[in-house]
Amino acid sequence: MITEERAVELVEAQLVLDRLAQPWMTHLVEYAVGRVEEHAVGWLVFWQGVERSPHSDTLVRYAGTGPYLVDRQDGSLHFVRATSLDEDWETFYRRTARGGTDDDPLVTEIRDAAQSAGPVAAMQRLRRRYPQLGIAQAKAYVTAVARGVRPPEELVQLTRPDDLFLRADIWAVTGPAGRPLT
């Protein structure tokens, strides 16, 4: 589990790497963490340009940018375009970066429906939300979720949003614990 302090450390290290990797960035102001927001999937760490005032020891802060999402589970960094934050970016992130794991709201919703109202009601709920699923597919999805296992990948794909704009707005920067992507 990644703490807020560790999330800030990972982002600060990435900001230094970004600056060193891009020679043109050395002429720009430095970047620092501006604020941190906790979300179910991790920490959104916003950053902004800063420089020391030539007349005093105070920092001048410029408009912010970012943020980076630091995954709560593994510490991987993902750039999230700020304009996508009003969309359903957390669900999209869960399904793309984590592959629709148990914290996927759909899995939780269908599991709860199967436990409280039975598998037929869960299948009906699933098919109402995703009418492209046939009866056999819905049954396979509900059966897997009720057993506590991941639904087959082809069924998970059918329940994923295919939002090209969100897909372009969230991308991996580092692997787990800030390690480079391979």
N, C-alpha and C positions, 0 to 999 in steps of 0.2 A: 504494500500500500504506500503510495507516494504522498508525502506530506506537502503542505503549502511551501515550507521552507526549501524542501528538496526541489519542488517544481520551479521555484525562483532561481535556484542554483543552476538547474539544467538550462533554463532560458538564458540566463546571463552568460553561461559558457557558450551557448549557440550564437549569441549576439557577438561575442568576441571572435568566434570562428568565421562568422559571416563577414565581419570587418576585415579579417586577415586574408580571407579567400578572394575578396574583391578589391584589387588595388585602388580602384576609383573611389571606394568608400572611405579611404583614409583621409580624403579631403573634406568629408562631411562631418557634421557634429557626431558625437558619440551617442550611443543608445543606452537607455537604462529602463528598468521595469517601472512602469507607472502605477499599475494597480493589478490586483489579482481577484478573480471571481471563482468561487467554488461551484461546480456543477456535478451532476451525478456521474458523468464519465471522467471527470478530472478537473484540472485547474486551467481556466483561461487566464493567460498572463499577457497583459497588454504592455507594450513598450513604446517609448517615445524618445525623440532626440533631446539631448541635454548638452549644455556647455556652461562653463564657469563664466560668470560676469567678470569682465576685465577690471571693474571698479570695486568689486567686493568679493567676498568668499561665498556668495550665494549661487545656486544653480538656476539657470534659465531653462525652462522646459518649453519645448515646442509641441506642435500637434502630435498626438499619439498615432500609433499604427498597430498593425498586428490584428489579432493576437496569435500567440501560439497556444495550442491546447496541449497540456502535459497529461497523458493518459494516467488515470489514477491507479490502474493495475500494474502497468509495466514501465512507466516513465518515458514512453516514446513521445516524441514531439511531432505535432501536426500543425501546419499553418492553416488558419481558418480566416478566410477573407471576411473582414468586418461586415460587409454588406449581407452576408449570409446568416448573420446571427439572429435575424428576425424570422428565419425559416425554421423548419423542423430539423435543424442541423444535428442535434444530439442523436435522434433516431437514425438519421442517415449515417452518422459516424459509427454508431454501434453496429450497424449492418455491414458497412464497408470495411472498416478497420478491424473490427472484432469478429466479423463473420456471423453476426446474429447470435451472440452468446446468450446465456441465461438471463442477462440483464436486459435483453431485447424486450421492449414493452409488449410486442405482439406475442412472444413466447409466454410471458407472464400472464397476459390477458387470457390467452387460450387455455393455459394450464389451470388458471383460477376458474374459468368457465367450466372446464371438464370436471373439476373437483366439486364445484358447487351445484351445477345444473345438469351434469352428465355429458357424455361424449357427443351425443346427437346435438345438444344445444351448442356445444363448442364448435362443432362442424358448421352449424347454421351461422353462427357469428362469424366464423372465418370466411365462409362463402359470401356472406353479405359484404364484407370488407374487400374481398378479393374474388369477384365472380368468375375470373378466368380459371379458378381451380375447379376441377371436376369433383364429383362425389368421392371417388376413390383416392384422389390426391388429398382432399380435405381429411378423409379418414386416416390416411397415412400420416399426415402432419399432426393431427390430434393424438393419434396413438403414440407417436414418438414423444411428443411433449408430455403426455400423461405419464409415460414411463420414465421421464426425466432425462431423455437423451435428445440430442440435436436432431431436428427433422432432416431428411435427406436434402442435400445441397440444391438439387433441381427444384424442390419445393420452396426452399428459402429464397432462391432467386426470383421465383414468381411473386413473392410477397415483398420484395424490395422496391422502394421507390426508384423509378428510372428518371431521376431529375438531372439532366445534363448540366444545369447551372450549378447545383450543389456539388456534383461530382468534380467540377472544375474549381470549386471554392474551398475544398478541404483536401490537403495532400500531406503525405508523410515527409518529415524532414529528417528524423533520426529513427533508429530502431529502439528496442527496449533499453531503458536506463541511459538514453542519450548516445548509444553506440551508433556508428555510421550505418547507413543502409547498405545492404549487400546486393 
